[in-house]
Amino acid sequence: MYVVVNTIQAPEHELSRIKRAFRDTAHDLDQFEGFLGIELWQDDGALLAVSRWATREAFLAYPRSELFRKHHKGLRGEKAMTAAQIKMYEAEAIA
């Protein structure tokens, strides 16, 4: 499994708007083969979008897609990923 954690820091009112946007568009990700799910975690001024993918390649299909540009107001994946605070992990679910 491949886990991607995108940390978004913003004022509280902005984080509420961003969470709504994630909720409104999360179902779109089901079209990507290898997408396993997404969770939103919140902590003092930061929102962490934690997505799970079958493989690294499955994740990388998303930032290269038209859907990514739609979700990110036209921003291309390469630019968005370098501007974001993203960490990626190889992971294993054991329970």
All heavy atoms as an XYZ file, in Angstrom:
771
protein
N       0.852     -1.173      0.000
C       0.000      0.000      0.000
C       0.893      1.229      0.000
O       1.999      1.205      0.535
C      -0.900     -0.023      1.243
C      -1.793      1.182      1.366
S      -3.041      1.090      2.690
C      -2.160      0.438      4.073
N       0.400      2.302     -0.585
C       1.126      3.555     -0.676
C       0.262      4.631     -0.038
O      -0.912      4.779     -0.390
C       1.408      3.867     -2.151
C       2.495      4.862     -2.380
C       3.817      4.559     -2.101
C       2.199      6.113     -2.896
C       4.825      5.476     -2.330
C       3.206      7.036     -3.133
C       4.519      6.712     -2.848
O       5.520      7.611     -3.076
N       0.812      5.370      0.923
C       0.064      6.385      1.650
C       0.664      7.751      1.348
O       1.884      7.928      1.404
C       0.093      6.111      3.171
C      -0.588      7.229      3.943
C      -0.565      4.771      3.481
N      -0.213      8.707      1.026
C       0.215     10.070      0.729
C      -0.443     10.997      1.743
O      -1.665     10.979      1.912
C      -0.190     10.476     -0.700
C       0.251     11.900     -1.004
C       0.398      9.495     -1.712
N       0.376     11.804      2.426
C      -0.125     12.748      3.417
C       0.166     14.161      2.920
O       1.316     14.553      2.776
C       0.526     12.520      4.800
C      -0.026     13.517      5.822
C       0.321     11.083      5.264
N      -0.901     14.897      2.644
C      -0.796     16.280      2.189
C      -1.197     17.171      3.357
O      -2.344     17.161      3.790
C      -1.728     16.500      0.999
C      -1.635     17.894      0.434
O      -0.858     18.720      0.900
N      -2.441     18.173     -0.563
N      -0.257     17.929      3.896
C      -0.515     18.820      5.028
C      -0.832     20.214      4.501
O      -0.038     20.815      3.777
C       0.699     18.871      5.974
O       0.976     17.545      6.422
C       0.431     19.781      7.156
N      -2.009     20.708      4.876
C      -2.487     22.017      4.422
C      -2.626     22.902      5.646
O      -3.436     22.622      6.534
C      -3.849     21.876      3.705
C      -3.722     20.887      2.554
C      -4.360     23.233      3.259
C      -5.032     20.321      2.075
N      -1.847     23.966      5.709
C      -1.927     24.895      6.832
C      -2.662     26.146      6.372
O      -2.335     26.717      5.330
C      -0.545     25.222      7.350
C       0.139     23.996      7.919
C       1.479     24.294      8.526
O       2.167     25.226      8.130
N       1.879     23.483      9.490
N      -3.665     26.537      7.167
C      -4.482     27.700      6.809
C      -5.267     28.129      8.038
O      -5.389     27.366      9.000
C      -5.434     27.329      5.679
N      -5.837     29.344      7.997
C      -6.718     29.764      9.088
C      -7.922     28.825      9.193
O      -8.316     28.196      8.210
C      -7.166     31.174      8.665
C      -6.148     31.625      7.673
C      -5.646     30.387      6.997
N      -8.493     28.744     10.378
C      -9.578     27.809     10.655
C     -10.739     27.921      9.656
O     -11.247     26.907      9.179
C     -10.106     28.041     12.079
C     -11.046     26.975     12.561
C     -10.388     25.613     12.710
O      -9.214     25.556     13.099
O     -11.061     24.613     12.445
N     -11.153     29.133      9.303
C     -12.279     29.288      8.364
C     -11.925     28.742      6.981
O     -12.783     28.213      6.281
C     -12.742     30.749      8.283
C     -11.761     31.669      7.636
N     -10.660     32.169      8.297
C     -11.705     32.148      6.380
C      -9.967     32.940      7.467
N     -10.576     32.943      6.298
N     -10.684     28.844      6.595
C     -10.247     28.286      5.313
C     -10.216     26.759      5.372
O     -10.560     26.086      4.421
C      -8.873     28.816      4.924
C      -8.896     30.159      4.250
C      -9.636     30.091      2.910
O      -9.274     29.298      2.027
O     -10.590     30.859      2.766
N      -9.774     26.224      6.500
C      -9.729     24.770      6.638
C     -11.131     24.179      6.531
O     -11.313     23.118      5.923
C      -9.077     24.364      7.957
C      -7.585     24.655      8.081
C      -7.073     24.231      9.450
C      -6.794     23.979      6.975
N     -12.119     24.855      7.068
C     -13.506     24.380      6.955
C     -13.931     24.338      5.495
O     -14.564     23.383      5.042
C     -14.447     25.284      7.753
O     -14.186     25.170      9.113
N     -13.584     25.351      4.734
C     -13.917     25.400      3.307
C     -13.193     24.281      2.549
O     -13.782     23.602      1.705
C     -13.544     26.767      2.719
C     -13.906     26.917      1.245
C     -13.287     28.159      0.626
N     -11.840     28.173      0.650
C     -11.048     27.449     -0.154
N     -11.573     26.624     -1.040
N      -9.743     27.539     -0.082
N     -11.944     24.072      2.873
C     -11.150     23.044      2.205
C     -11.708     21.648      2.521
O     -11.804     20.797      1.635
C      -9.662     23.170      2.606
C      -9.094     24.487      2.060
C      -8.857     21.978      2.110
C      -7.758     24.887      2.652
N     -12.096     21.422      3.777
C     -12.691     20.129      4.139
C     -13.966     19.873      3.335
O     -14.180     18.764      2.850
C     -13.008     20.075      5.637
C     -11.790     19.824      6.485
C     -12.139     19.399      7.894
C     -12.853     20.476      8.662
N     -12.993     20.149     10.104
N     -14.796     20.898      3.179
C     -16.018     20.754      2.376
C     -15.679     20.385      0.940
O     -16.305     19.528      0.335
C     -16.844     22.041      2.403
C     -17.838     22.114      3.518
C     -18.838     23.243      3.327
N     -18.242     24.534      3.006
C     -17.750     25.388      3.905
N     -17.776     25.092      5.184
N     -17.237     26.533      3.520
N     -14.662     21.030      0.393
C     -14.247     20.743     -0.985
C     -13.787     19.291     -1.113
O     -14.138     18.606     -2.086
C     -13.150     21.708     -1.424
N     -13.016     18.814     -0.157
C     -12.597     17.403     -0.174
C     -13.817     16.485     -0.123
O     -13.908     15.523     -0.879
C     -11.672     17.090      1.011
C     -10.215     17.283      0.718
C      -9.546     18.410      1.181
C      -9.492     16.347     -0.001
C      -8.201     18.598      0.942
C      -8.138     16.515     -0.254
C      -7.497     17.654      0.219
N     -14.740     16.781      0.795
C     -15.937     15.939      0.921
C     -16.746     15.918     -0.371
O     -17.289     14.885     -0.753
C     -16.807     16.440      2.066
C     -16.282     16.080      3.419
C     -17.315     16.440      4.499
N     -16.632     16.641      5.761
C     -16.444     17.829      6.348
N     -16.925     18.926      5.803
N     -15.808     17.906      7.485
N     -16.855     17.070     -1.019
C     -17.665     17.185     -2.235
C     -17.049     16.461     -3.427
O     -17.763     16.111     -4.368
C     -17.882     18.662     -2.598
C     -18.787     19.382     -1.619
O     -19.482     18.708     -0.815
O     -18.796     20.632     -1.645
N     -15.747     16.263     -3.426
C     -15.088     15.700     -4.609
C     -14.437     14.334     -4.373
O     -13.979     13.711     -5.331
C     -14.008     16.667     -5.132
O     -13.041     16.896     -4.103
C     -14.609     18.003     -5.551
N     -14.415     13.859     -3.149
C     -13.719     12.601     -2.833
C     -14.240     11.430     -3.655
O     -13.461     10.571     -4.081
C     -13.822     12.300     -1.347
N     -15.540     11.388     -3.910
C     -16.102     10.258     -4.667
C     -15.540     10.176     -6.086
O     -15.524      9.113     -6.678
C     -17.633     10.354     -4.699
C     -18.127     11.541     -5.447
N     -18.190     12.799     -4.882
C     -18.560     11.668     -6.719
C     -18.644     13.652     -5.794
N     -18.871     13.001     -6.904
N     -15.062     11.297     -6.617
C     -14.470     11.296     -7.955
C     -13.242     10.391     -8.033
O     -12.926      9.857     -9.092
C     -14.026     12.703     -8.373
C     -15.172     13.678     -8.548
O     -16.332     13.230     -8.675
O     -14.904     14.892     -8.559
N     -12.544     10.238     -6.925
C     -11.308      9.457     -6.922
C     -11.549      7.971     -7.140
O     -10.624      7.231     -7.490
C     -10.552      9.683     -5.613
C      -9.989     11.093     -5.449
C      -9.476     11.294     -4.037
C      -8.900     11.366     -6.460
N     -12.783      7.543     -6.959
C     -13.100      6.122     -7.160
C     -12.819      5.655     -8.585
O     -12.669      4.461     -8.820
C     -14.567      5.847     -6.813
C     -14.833      5.967     -5.326
O     -13.878      5.830     -4.533
O     -15.986      6.212     -4.951
N     -12.714      6.595     -9.522
C     -12.455      6.210    -10.907
C     -11.015      5.768    -11.139
O     -10.706      5.168    -12.165
C     -12.807      7.353    -11.859
C     -11.831      8.530    -11.812
C     -12.215      9.627    -12.750
O     -11.989      9.516    -13.950
N     -12.821     10.670    -12.225
N     -10.131      6.043    -10.178
C      -8.727      5.693    -10.344
C      -8.471      4.288     -9.837
O      -8.697      3.989     -8.656
C      -7.823      6.695     -9.616
C      -7.736      8.005    -10.332
C      -8.580      9.041     -9.992
C      -6.840      8.179    -11.367
C      -8.530     10.244    -10.667
C      -6.779      9.368    -12.052
C      -7.633     10.406    -11.703
N      -7.975      3.450    -10.743
C      -7.607      2.102    -10.347
C      -6.520      2.186     -9.280
O      -5.555      2.938     -9.423
C      -7.081      1.324    -11.557
C      -6.800     -0.115    -11.258
C      -6.417     -0.896    -12.495
O      -6.840     -0.521    -13.602
O      -5.687     -1.877    -12.328
N      -6.700      1.474     -8.205
C      -5.713      1.473     -7.144
C      -5.996      2.456     -6.027
O      -5.307      2.451     -5.013
N      -7.013      3.317     -6.181
C      -7.387      4.220     -5.090
C      -8.098      3.415     -4.013
O      -9.038      2.679     -4.292
C      -8.297      5.342     -5.595
C      -8.839      6.210     -4.492
C      -8.013      7.105     -3.842
C     -10.165      6.106     -4.102
C      -8.505      7.900     -2.817
C     -10.670      6.892     -3.085
C      -9.834      7.790     -2.437
N      -7.632      3.536     -2.773
C      -8.187      2.749     -1.675
C      -9.021      3.574     -0.702
O      -9.884      3.031     -0.020
C      -7.064      2.041     -0.917
C      -6.176      1.110     -1.748
C      -5.033      0.572     -0.899
C      -6.998     -0.013     -2.354
N      -8.762      4.872     -0.601
C      -9.542      5.699      0.312
C      -8.805      6.953      0.716
O      -7.615      7.117      0.442
N      -9.559      7.847      1.361
C      -8.974      9.108      1.832
C      -9.601      9.466      3.166
O     -10.784      9.206      3.397
C      -9.146     10.242      0.797
C      -8.365     11.490      1.210
C     -10.615     10.532      0.540
C      -8.189     12.510      0.108
N      -8.792     10.029      4.039
C      -9.235     10.492      5.352
C      -8.751     11.918      5.537
O      -7.706     12.299      5.005
C      -8.640      9.623      6.462
C      -8.994      8.168      6.367
C      -8.182      7.301      7.316
O      -7.401      7.835      8.135
O      -8.329      6.078      7.225
N      -9.495     12.689      6.316
C      -9.077     14.038      6.687
C      -8.789     14.047      8.179
O      -9.638     13.649      8.981
C     -10.165     15.063      6.354
C     -10.517     15.197      4.883
C     -11.638     16.219      4.707
C      -9.303     15.583      4.053
N      -7.616     14.498      8.530
C      -7.220     14.627      9.928
C      -6.979     16.111     10.173
O      -6.394     16.803      9.337
C      -5.941     13.874     10.223
C      -5.965     12.398      9.940
C      -7.028     11.622      9.578
C      -4.845     11.522      9.989
N      -6.648     10.326      9.409
C      -5.305     10.224      9.662
C      -3.503     11.690     10.287
C      -4.467      9.122      9.621
C      -2.667     10.587     10.249
C      -3.149      9.324      9.931
N      -7.406     16.628     11.314
C      -7.201     18.040     11.616
C      -6.455     18.192     12.927
O      -6.720     17.468     13.891
C      -8.530     18.787     11.688
C      -8.321     20.288     11.740
C      -9.571     21.065     11.436
O     -10.576     20.521     11.002
N      -9.515     22.365     11.660
N      -5.518     19.149     12.944
C      -4.723     19.428     14.125
C      -4.309     20.892     14.093
O      -3.726     21.336     13.110
C      -3.487     18.513     14.130
C      -2.621     18.704     15.356
O      -3.166     18.978     16.438
O      -1.387     18.569     15.234
N      -4.617     21.626     15.125
C      -4.197     23.024     15.320
C      -3.689     23.745     14.069
O      -2.487     23.842     13.838
C      -3.121     23.110     16.405
C      -3.652     22.685     17.758
O      -4.864     22.850     18.001
O      -2.863     22.179     18.571
N      -4.582     24.248     13.260
C      -4.206     25.048     12.109
C      -3.745     24.264     10.902
O      -3.222     24.842      9.958
N      -3.915     22.954     10.933
C      -3.493     22.144      9.790
C      -4.531     21.061      9.504
O      -5.147     20.510     10.407
C      -2.142     21.501     10.051
N      -4.698     20.816      8.240
C      -5.543     19.721      7.772
C      -4.628     18.752      7.044
O      -3.822     19.155      6.208
C      -6.613     20.260      6.811
C      -7.567     19.235      6.240
C      -8.480     18.693      7.331
C      -8.408     19.867      5.130
N      -4.722     17.487      7.393
C      -3.938     16.461      6.722
C      -4.886     15.605      5.902
O      -5.821     15.017      6.441
C      -3.202     15.574      7.733
C      -1.989     16.206      8.414
C      -2.401     17.213      9.457
C      -1.127     15.140      9.019
N      -4.679     15.590      4.604
C      -5.438     14.720      3.707
C      -4.589     13.474      3.515
O      -3.501     13.532      2.935
C      -5.702     15.416      2.380
N      -5.072     12.359      4.032
C      -4.320     11.111      4.037
C      -4.989     10.155      3.053
O      -6.097      9.684      3.304
C      -4.281     10.487      5.455
C      -3.486      9.197      5.455
C      -3.716     11.489      6.457
N      -4.347      9.936      1.927
C      -4.942      9.050      0.923
C      -4.149      7.749      0.852
O      -2.943      7.720      1.080
C      -5.013      9.722     -0.452
O      -3.734     10.094     -0.911
N      -4.877      6.675      0.548
C      -4.288      5.347      0.455
C      -4.469      4.820     -0.957
O      -5.541      4.934     -1.534
C      -4.955      4.404      1.468
C      -4.657      4.769      2.900
C      -5.458      3.950      3.912
N      -6.806      4.511      4.053
C      -7.910      3.972      3.557
N      -7.886      2.823      2.929
N      -9.086      4.558      3.712
N      -3.393      4.253     -1.495
C      -3.352      3.763     -2.866
C      -2.728      2.380     -2.880
O      -1.906      2.065     -2.028
C      -2.529      4.718     -3.729
C      -3.054      6.116     -3.707
C      -2.832      7.067     -2.752
C      -3.924      6.719     -4.664
N      -3.500      8.219     -3.066
C      -4.182      8.029     -4.240
C      -4.492      6.270     -5.854
C      -4.988      8.899     -4.953
C      -5.297      7.138     -6.568
C      -5.544      8.437     -6.118
N      -3.069      1.584     -3.852
C      -2.507      0.241     -3.958
C      -1.001      0.293     -4.229
O      -0.236     -0.499     -3.670
C      -3.210     -0.550     -5.058
N      -0.575      1.235     -5.070
C       0.840      1.359     -5.446
C       1.189      2.829     -5.655
O       0.309      3.684     -5.795
C       1.142      0.623     -6.763
O       0.393      1.262     -7.819
C       0.801     -0.858     -6.682
N       2.463      3.103     -5.723
C       2.934      4.458     -6.029
C       2.436      4.885     -7.409
O       2.010      6.012     -7.606
C       4.468      4.476     -5.982
C       5.070      5.824     -6.263
C       6.605      5.764     -6.116
N       7.185      7.073     -6.104
C       7.568      7.732     -7.210
N       7.432      7.166     -8.390
N       8.094      8.934     -7.121
N       2.500      3.979     -8.356
C       2.069      4.274     -9.724
C       0.586      4.636     -9.768
O       0.170      5.525    -10.520
C       2.357      3.090    -10.643
C       3.840      2.819    -10.860
C       4.538      2.189     -9.648
O       3.864      1.543     -8.804
O       5.762      2.378     -9.525
N      -0.223      3.945     -8.964
C      -1.653      4.259     -8.906
C      -1.850      5.688     -8.417
O      -2.657      6.440     -8.983
C      -2.388      3.272     -8.001
N      -1.087      6.100     -7.388
C      -1.195      7.478     -6.912
C      -0.777      8.472     -7.987
O      -1.443      9.468     -8.227
C      -0.360      7.706     -5.649
C      -0.145      9.170     -5.382
C      -1.204      9.973     -4.986
C       1.088      9.751     -5.582
C      -1.018     11.343     -4.787
C       1.285     11.104     -5.379
C       0.223     11.909     -4.978
N       0.345      8.207     -8.653
C       0.883      9.164     -9.625
C      -0.031      9.379    -10.824
O       0.082     10.389    -11.517
C       2.274      8.725    -10.074
C       3.342      8.826     -8.986
C       4.663      8.272     -9.485
C       3.498     10.257     -8.486
N      -0.972      8.484    -11.061
C      -1.946      8.691    -12.137
C      -2.853      9.880    -11.824
O      -3.299     10.577    -12.741
C      -2.781      7.429    -12.349
N      -3.133     10.115    -10.545
C      -4.039     11.206    -10.190
C      -3.471     12.592    -10.503
O      -4.131     13.378    -11.195
C      -4.459     11.082     -8.721
C      -5.292     12.237     -8.237
C      -6.487     12.583     -8.866
C      -4.897     13.001     -7.148
C      -7.249     13.654     -8.426
C      -5.647     14.061     -6.704
C      -6.824     14.390     -7.341
O      -7.565     15.451     -6.902
N      -2.266     12.968    -10.048
C      -1.780     14.315    -10.364
C      -1.567     14.567    -11.855
O      -1.472     15.709    -12.286
C      -0.453     14.432     -9.609
C      -0.315     13.238     -8.781
C      -1.375     12.263     -9.141
N      -1.527     13.509    -12.647
C      -1.357     13.667    -14.103
C      -2.704     13.786    -14.822
O      -2.736     13.900    -16.044
C      -0.608     12.464    -14.656
C       0.805     12.354    -14.148
C       1.481     11.120    -14.709
N       2.820     10.988    -14.186
C       3.352      9.860    -13.767
N       2.666      8.738    -13.824
N       4.576      9.837    -13.288
N      -3.792     13.742    -14.093
C      -5.121     13.642    -14.705
C      -5.826     14.989    -14.856
O      -5.505     15.964    -14.176
C      -6.003     12.723    -13.857
O      -6.345     13.369    -12.644
N      -6.811     14.994    -15.748
C      -7.691     16.156    -15.892
C      -8.482     16.380    -14.609
O      -8.763     17.515    -14.239
C      -8.644     15.954    -17.070
C      -7.980     16.112    -18.425
C      -7.394     17.507    -18.629
O      -8.044     18.513    -18.255
O      -6.272     17.596    -19.148
N      -8.862     15.297    -13.948
C      -9.618     15.423    -12.705
C      -8.811     16.175    -11.653
O      -9.351     17.021    -10.926
C     -10.018     14.042    -12.175
C     -10.862     14.056    -10.910
C     -12.192     14.774    -11.136
C     -11.102     12.633    -10.432
N      -7.518     15.939    -11.581
C      -6.672     16.666    -10.636
C      -6.736     18.158    -10.933
O      -6.900     18.976    -10.032
C      -5.223     16.180    -10.727
C      -4.305     16.867     -9.744
C      -4.067     16.313     -8.501
C      -3.684     18.068    -10.076
C      -3.220     16.946     -7.599
C      -2.849     18.702     -9.185
C      -2.618     18.143     -7.938
N      -6.617     18.523    -12.206
C      -6.669     19.943    -12.576
C      -8.027     20.539    -12.203
O      -8.109     21.675    -11.740
C      -6.356     20.122    -14.054
C      -4.864     19.960    -14.346
C      -4.491     20.325    -15.762
N      -4.708     19.252    -16.712
C      -3.946     18.175    -16.821
N      -2.932     17.997    -16.009
N      -4.209     17.262    -17.719
N      -9.083     19.763    -12.389
C     -10.421     20.231    -11.997
C     -10.487     20.437    -10.487
O     -10.983     21.466    -10.015
C     -11.469     19.213    -12.430
C     -12.869     19.541    -11.998
C     -13.826     18.436    -12.399
C     -15.150     18.604    -11.694
N     -16.000     17.420    -11.835
N      -9.980     19.500     -9.723
C     -10.003     19.597     -8.262
C      -9.125     20.740     -7.750
O      -9.373     21.266     -6.674
C      -9.519     18.301     -7.632
C     -10.509     17.195     -7.685
N     -10.204     15.921     -7.265
C     -11.803     17.145     -8.087
C     -11.264     15.142     -7.418
N     -12.237     15.856     -7.920
N      -8.106     21.103     -8.506
C      -7.137     22.108     -8.054
C      -7.173     23.371     -8.907
O      -6.170     24.051     -9.069
C      -5.729     21.497     -8.027
C      -5.601     20.408     -7.030
N      -5.954     19.102     -7.312
C      -5.196     20.423     -5.738
C      -5.760     18.369     -6.233
N      -5.309     19.141     -5.275
N      -8.333     23.670     -9.473
C      -8.558     24.914    -10.231
C      -7.543     25.130    -11.335
O      -6.971     26.202    -11.487
C      -8.589     26.101     -9.281
C      -9.722     26.026     -8.287
C      -9.756     27.255     -7.433
C     -10.842     27.367     -6.503
N     -11.602     26.745     -5.744
N      -7.266     24.075    -12.097
C      -6.411     24.183    -13.264
C      -4.937     23.962    -13.012
O      -4.146     23.892    -13.952
N      -4.541     23.863    -11.766
C      -3.131     23.675    -11.437
C      -2.672     22.299    -11.882
O      -3.332     21.305    -11.639
C      -2.945     23.838     -9.927
C      -1.530     24.002     -9.398
C      -0.863     25.231     -9.997
C      -1.581     24.122     -7.879
N      -1.554     22.242    -12.554
C      -1.000     20.957    -12.992
C      -0.364     20.240    -11.808
O       0.145     20.858    -10.883
C       0.036     21.164    -14.084
C      -0.560     21.687    -15.366
C       0.406     21.475    -16.520
N      -0.230     21.777    -17.775
C      -0.957     20.915    -18.478
N      -1.136     19.700    -18.036
N      -1.491     21.267    -19.623
N      -0.380     18.923    -11.854
C       0.093     18.103    -10.755
C       1.520     18.361    -10.341
O       1.836     18.424     -9.158
N       2.411     18.544    -11.321
C       3.826     18.739    -10.996
C       4.002     19.993    -10.143
O       4.721     20.000     -9.156
C       4.673     18.867    -12.267
C       4.610     17.672    -13.190
C       3.369     17.647    -14.089
O       2.749     18.703    -14.340
O       3.006     16.546    -14.514
N       3.341     21.076    -10.542
C       3.467     22.328     -9.806
C       2.798     22.224     -8.442
O       3.342     22.668     -7.434
C       2.867     23.484    -10.601
C       3.049     24.807     -9.932
C       2.687     25.956    -10.805
C       2.966     27.241    -10.050
N       2.881     28.398    -10.887
N       1.620     21.622     -8.389
C       0.903     21.487     -7.118
C       1.692     20.642     -6.131
O       1.760     20.959     -4.945
C      -0.477     20.887     -7.358
N       2.289     19.575     -6.619
C       3.008     18.680     -5.715
C       4.291     19.306     -5.183
O       4.704     19.016     -4.074
C       3.275     17.346     -6.389
C       1.984     16.565     -6.541
S       2.143     14.932     -7.225
C       3.363     14.178     -6.216
N       4.923     20.190     -5.944
C       6.128     20.846     -5.435
C       5.764     21.965     -4.468
O       6.540     22.277     -3.576
C       7.007     21.399     -6.572
O       6.242     22.301     -7.369
C       7.552     20.280     -7.435
N       4.577     22.555     -4.614
C       4.147     23.624     -3.725
C       3.550     23.083     -2.433
O       3.540     23.770     -1.421
C       3.121     24.513     -4.431
N       3.055     21.868     -2.439
C       2.380     21.289     -1.285
C       3.375     20.682     -0.307
O       4.529     20.426     -0.653
C       1.395     20.219     -1.754
N       2.887     20.462      0.895
C       3.677     19.746      1.899
C       3.212     18.295      1.875
O       2.304     17.910      2.600
C       3.462     20.359      3.280
C       3.983     21.760      3.403
C       3.729     22.316      4.797
O       3.034     21.728      5.609
N       4.310     23.458      5.073
N       3.828     17.512      1.002
C       3.403     16.129      0.801
C       4.504     15.178      1.263
O       5.678     15.376      0.952
C       3.087     15.874     -0.686
C       1.877     16.694     -1.114
C       2.844     14.397     -0.935
C       1.509     16.523     -2.559
N       4.064     14.158      1.978
C       4.963     13.057      2.335
C       4.328     11.779      1.815
O       3.116     11.623      1.844
C       5.163     12.975      3.846
C       5.942     14.146      4.382
C       6.308     13.934      5.822
C       7.141     15.123      6.312
N       7.602     14.917      7.673
N       5.161     10.879      1.338
C       4.680      9.629      0.766
C       5.372      8.470      1.479
O       6.562      8.550      1.787
C       4.976      9.600     -0.726
C       4.330     10.731     -1.483
S       4.797     10.717     -3.210
C       4.700     12.438     -3.595
N       4.586      7.416      1.695
C       5.090      6.289      2.472
C       4.686      4.971      1.833
O       3.549      4.820      1.376
C       4.494      6.296      3.885
C       4.706      7.573      4.652
C       3.763      8.602      4.600
C       5.840      7.759      5.436
C       3.951      9.772      5.317
C       6.025      8.922      6.152
C       5.074      9.934      6.088
O       5.255     11.095      6.803
N       5.579      4.016      1.850
C       5.207      2.626      1.617
C       4.617      2.161      2.939
O       5.179      2.441      4.000
C       6.427      1.770      1.266
C       6.989      2.053     -0.094
C       6.108      1.545     -1.221
O       5.308      0.607     -1.007
O       6.214      2.088     -2.331
N       3.479      1.492      2.895
C       2.816      1.118      4.138
C       2.286     -0.309      4.046
O       2.132     -0.862      2.962
C       1.663      2.087      4.414
N       1.993     -0.851      5.219
C       1.431     -2.191      5.308
C       0.368     -2.185      6.380
O       0.636     -1.769      7.520
C       2.536     -3.189      5.665
C       2.081     -4.581      5.846
C       3.205     -5.508      6.255
O       4.372     -5.064      6.327
O       2.919     -6.681      6.518
N      -0.838     -2.604      6.046
C      -1.896     -2.744      7.050
C      -1.739     -4.128      7.673
O      -1.709     -5.132      6.976
C      -3.269     -2.616      6.389
N      -1.612     -4.166      8.997
C      -1.371     -5.447      9.651
C      -2.537     -5.905     10.525
O      -2.512     -6.993     11.066
C      -0.066     -5.418     10.483
C      -0.103     -4.306     11.518
C       1.122     -5.248      9.548
C       1.047     -4.337     12.483
N      -3.545     -5.080     10.670
C      -4.722     -5.494     11.452
C      -5.964     -4.822     10.902
O      -5.926     -3.845     10.238
C      -4.553     -5.136     12.916
